[in-house]
Amino acid sequence: MARRSYLEAIRDAIFEEMARDPNVYVIGGDQRHSVYGTTTGLVEAYGEERVLNTPIAEAGTLGIAIGSSMVGMRPIVDLGIASFIYPAMDQLCSMAAKTRYLYGGQASVPIVIRASMFYGNNTGAQHSDRPYSMFMTMPGLKIMIPSTAYDVKGLLKTAIRDEDPVMSFEDANVWSNKSDIPDEEYLIPFGVADIKRRGMHCTVVGIGKSVHLALEAASELEKDGISLEVIDPRTLAPLDTTTILESLAKTGRLVIADPGHDVCSAAAHIAAVVSDQGFWDLRAPIVRVTAPQTHVPFSPALEPLMYPTRSKIVTAVRRTLN
């Protein structure tokens, strides 16, 4: 058992999967230089043929990955910042997501697309997006948002072995998170949420960093005798609605903390599912804690006001209880 950071866990997963399967390779900008530390030592271990640096041309990078995956390779595409997905939207949505369907299952696209979310760090509107919810509407894509080092390693290894394209949205605000990582290999299946804390008065579903904020809120409210159940979906496509609904049946109240924009958000989808399938278990209206429908300001004074915080979650929980 070793204690590893979120970024170290990503690196460990990539190292182990490249050692296991010679068809796994890494492609993206500055991969050989390992800007964030997730590919350090890969060139020395596996050679330049399996660690490819590409120009700042996301559509071309993803096109190479899609083509190679259709003939047996398993690329890990590092697009860096999540907002850089946009130049490759046609490759992603028209090709990666649809290929298995269009070819009647005769071809698959086993690629992993890694994208870091740098919101809350004053990187400007064009570098601060959290675009996972828009890809939830696209059939054929699997979406993971790990919140801990333990989860990111287990989910990433599952993603690399999956036959479908997987988008890994990695919240930069939890990069410093450390977890005890088992020495033996483990995989975390998609579509299985994790109950980070059990409680009885209100269910809080958190996404990314908001999982940790929800746990902080739970500790604060515990002083007043309020018990929160905190759920981390871990994957949004597929989404484990069963765990959320079972928790709601116990608590009768639901708060969803999502750093994405409110309109058509993951929080909105979860709320809709619960309203459809768990309405009679609700004792109070569902409360969403999300970002407003506006671009992210660069201003260090303004940007923090946009996102879920511990205090916002506490207020939302108290609202459901009152």
C-alpha positions in Angstrom: 0.0 0.0 0.0 1.5 3.3 -1.1 0.2 6.8 -0.7 0.1 8.5 -4.1 -1.1 11.8 -5.4 -3.8 12.2 -8.1 -1.2 12.9 -10.8 1.1 10.1 -9.6 -1.9 7.7 -9.8 -2.5 8.8 -13.4 1.1 8.1 -14.3 1.0 4.7 -12.5 -2.1 3.7 -14.4 -0.5 4.6 -17.8 2.8 2.9 -16.9 1.1 -0.3 -15.9 -1.2 -0.5 -18.9 1.7 0.2 -21.4 3.6 -2.6 -19.7 0.6 -4.9 -20.0 -0.4 -4.2 -23.6 2.2 -3.2 -26.3 -0.7 -1.6 -28.3 -1.2 1.1 -25.7 0.6 4.4 -26.6 0.4 8.0 -25.6 -0.1 10.9 -28.0 -0.5 14.7 -27.5 1.4 17.9 -27.0 4.6 17.8 -24.9 4.1 14.2 -23.8 7.9 13.5 -23.9 8.5 16.5 -21.7 5.7 15.6 -19.2 4.5 19.1 -18.4 2.2 18.0 -15.5 4.2 14.9 -14.5 1.9 12.2 -15.8 4.2 10.9 -18.5 7.6 11.3 -16.8 9.8 8.3 -17.6 7.6 6.9 -20.4 10.1 7.6 -23.2 12.9 5.9 -21.3 10.7 2.9 -20.5 8.9 2.4 -23.8 10.6 4.5 -26.5 9.6 7.4 -28.6 7.5 5.1 -30.9 4.9 4.8 -28.0 5.2 8.4 -26.7 4.3 10.8 -29.5 4.6 14.5 -29.4 2.2 16.3 -31.7 1.7 19.9 -32.8 -1.0 22.1 -31.4 -3.5 20.5 -33.8 -6.2 18.7 -31.8 -8.3 17.6 -34.7 -5.2 16.0 -36.3 -4.1 14.4 -33.1 -7.5 12.9 -32.4 -7.8 11.8 -36.1 -4.5 9.9 -35.8 -5.7 8.2 -32.6 -9.1 7.2 -34.1 -7.5 5.7 -37.2 -4.9 3.8 -35.3 -7.5 2.5 -32.8 -9.5 1.0 -35.6 -6.6 -1.2 -36.6 -5.8 -2.5 -33.2 -3.9 0.2 -31.2 -5.1 1.7 -27.9 -4.1 5.4 -27.8 -4.2 7.6 -24.8 -4.8 11.1 -26.1 -3.8 14.0 -23.9 -5.4 17.2 -25.0 -4.2 19.1 -22.0 -6.8 21.7 -21.2 -10.5 20.6 -21.5 -11.3 23.6 -23.6 -9.0 22.3 -26.3 -11.5 19.6 -27.2 -13.5 22.1 -29.2 -11.2 22.2 -32.3 -11.6 18.4 -32.5 -15.3 18.2 -32.2 -16.0 16.7 -35.6 -13.4 14.0 -35.1 -14.8 13.3 -31.6 -18.5 13.4 -32.3 -18.8 12.4 -35.9 -16.1 9.7 -35.9 -15.1 8.4 -32.4 -18.6 8.4 -31.0 -20.4 7.0 -34.0 -17.9 4.5 -35.6 -19.0 1.4 -33.8 -22.7 2.2 -34.5 -22.1 3.1 -38.2 -20.2 -0.1 -38.9 -22.6 -2.3 -37.1 -20.1 -3.3 -34.4 -17.5 -4.4 -37.0 -15.1 -1.6 -35.9 -14.4 -0.1 -32.5 -12.6 3.0 -31.3 -10.8 2.1 -28.0 -9.3 5.5 -27.2 -9.0 7.5 -24.0 -9.1 11.2 -24.2 -7.6 13.0 -21.2 -8.6 16.6 -20.5 -7.7 18.7 -17.4 -10.2 21.2 -16.1 -8.4 24.3 -14.8 -11.4 26.3 -13.6 -10.9 28.5 -10.5 -7.3 29.3 -11.4 -7.7 32.6 -13.2 -6.9 31.1 -16.6 -9.5 33.1 -18.5 -12.8 32.1 -20.2 -11.1 30.1 -23.0 -9.2 27.9 -20.6 -11.7 27.3 -17.8 -14.5 25.3 -19.3 -16.0 22.2 -17.7 -17.6 20.7 -20.8 -18.4 17.2 -19.7 -22.2 17.8 -19.7 -22.3 18.6 -23.4 -20.8 15.2 -24.2 -23.3 13.4 -22.0 -25.8 14.1 -24.9 -23.6 12.3 -27.4 -24.3 8.5 -27.5 -21.2 6.4 -27.9 -19.0 8.3 -25.5 -18.2 7.2 -21.9 -17.4 10.0 -19.4 -15.4 9.7 -16.2 -14.7 12.4 -13.6 -12.6 11.0 -10.8 -12.3 13.0 -7.6 -9.6 11.0 -5.8 -6.2 9.5 -6.6 -7.6 6.0 -5.9 -10.5 6.5 -8.3 -8.5 8.0 -11.1 -6.1 5.1 -11.2 -8.8 2.4 -11.2 -11.1 4.2 -13.7 -8.2 5.1 -16.0 -7.1 1.4 -16.2 -10.7 0.4 -17.0 -10.9 3.1 -19.6 -7.7 2.0 -21.4 -9.1 -1.5 -21.7 -12.6 -0.4 -22.8 -13.6 -1.0 -26.5 -15.4 2.4 -26.7 -14.0 6.0 -26.6 -13.7 7.3 -23.0 -13.4 10.9 -22.0 -11.5 11.4 -18.8 -12.2 14.9 -17.3 -9.6 15.4 -14.6 -10.3 18.3 -12.1 -7.0 20.2 -11.6 -8.3 21.4 -8.2 -7.9 17.9 -6.8 -4.5 17.1 -8.2 -3.0 17.4 -4.7 -5.4 14.7 -3.4 -3.6 11.7 -2.0 -5.0 8.2 -1.5 -3.7 4.9 -0.3 -3.2 2.8 -3.4 -3.2 -1.0 -3.1 -0.1 -2.8 -4.3 -2.2 -5.3 -6.2 -3.9 -4.4 -9.4 -7.5 -3.1 -9.2 -10.0 -1.8 -11.7 -13.1 0.3 -11.0 -16.1 -0.5 -13.2 -17.9 2.3 -15.0 -21.4 3.1 -13.9 -20.8 2.4 -10.2 -21.0 5.4 -7.9 -19.1 5.6 -4.6 -20.7 6.6 -1.4 -18.0 8.7 0.2 -19.9 9.3 3.4 -23.1 7.7 4.7 -25.8 9.8 6.3 -29.6 9.9 6.8 -30.9 13.5 6.5 -29.9 14.6 3.0 -28.2 13.1 -0.1 -25.5 15.3 -1.7 -24.2 14.3 -5.1 -20.9 15.9 -5.9 -19.0 16.1 -9.2 -15.2 16.5 -9.3 -13.9 18.9 -6.6 -17.5 19.3 -5.4 -17.2 15.9 -3.8 -14.6 17.2 -1.4 -16.6 20.4 -0.8 -19.6 18.2 0.1 -17.6 16.2 2.6 -16.5 19.5 4.2 -20.1 20.6 4.4 -21.0 17.3 6.0 -18.4 17.8 8.7 -19.7 21.3 9.4 -23.4 20.2 9.5 -22.6 17.3 11.7 -22.0 19.7 14.5 -25.7 20.6 14.3 -26.8 17.0 14.2 -27.4 17.0 10.5 -26.2 13.8 8.7 -25.3 14.0 5.0 -24.9 11.1 2.6 -22.2 12.1 0.0 -22.2 10.3 -3.4 -19.5 10.6 -6.0 -20.9 9.3 -9.4 -17.4 8.8 -10.7 -18.8 8.3 -14.2 -21.5 10.4 -15.8 -21.9 8.1 -18.8 -22.9 5.6 -17.8 -24.5 7.1 -14.7 -25.3 5.1 -11.6 -28.8 6.3 -11.0 -29.6 3.3 -8.8 -27.3 4.3 -6.0 -28.6 7.9 -6.1 -32.3 6.8 -6.0 -31.6 4.3 -3.2 -30.0 7.0 -1.1 -32.9 9.4 -1.8 -35.3 6.8 -0.6 -33.5 6.9 2.7 -32.9 10.6 3.1 -35.8 12.1 1.2 -33.7 15.1 0.2 -31.3 15.8 -2.6 -28.6 18.5 -3.3 -26.4 18.3 -6.4 -23.1 20.2 -6.4 -21.8 20.6 -10.0 -19.1 23.1 -11.1 -20.5 23.1 -14.6 -22.9 25.7 -16.0 -26.4 25.2 -14.7 -28.2 25.0 -18.1 -28.3 21.4 -19.4 -25.8 20.5 -16.8 -25.0 17.1 -15.3 -26.8 18.4 -12.2 -29.9 19.1 -14.3 -29.9 15.6 -15.8 -29.5 14.0 -12.4 -32.4 16.2 -11.1 -34.6 15.2 -14.0 -33.9 11.5 -13.5 -34.7 11.7 -9.8 -37.9 13.7 -10.5 -39.0 11.0 -13.0 -38.1 8.0 -11.0 -37.9 9.1 -7.3 -40.5 11.8 -7.1 -42.5 10.2 -4.3 -39.4 9.8 -2.1 -38.8 13.6 -2.2 -39.7 15.5 1.0 -38.4 18.8 -0.4 -37.5 20.3 -3.8 -34.2 19.2 -5.3 -31.5 22.0 -5.0 -28.8 22.4 -7.5 -25.5 24.2 -6.7 -24.0 25.1 -10.0 -22.2 27.8 -12.0 -24.3 30.6 -13.5 -24.8 30.7 -17.3 -22.0 33.1 -18.0 -18.4 32.9 -19.3 -15.7 32.5 -16.7 -14.2 35.9 -15.7 -10.4 36.2 -15.5 -10.8 38.4 -12.4 -9.4 36.7 -9.3 -12.1 38.5 -7.3 -15.0 37.4 -9.5 -14.2 33.9 -10.6 -14.5 32.2 -7.2 -18.1 33.5 -6.9 -19.2 31.2 -9.8 -18.6 27.7 -8.4 -19.9 25.5 -5.7 -18.4 26.1 -2.3 -18.7 24.5 1.1 -20.9 27.3 2.4 -23.2 27.2 -0.7 -23.7 23.5 -0.1 -24.4 24.0 3.5 -27.0 26.7 2.6 -28.6 24.4 0.1 -28.9 21.5 2.6 -30.4 23.8 5.2 -32.9 24.9 2.5 -34.1 21.4 1.9 -34.4 20.8 5.6 -36.5 23.9 6.2 
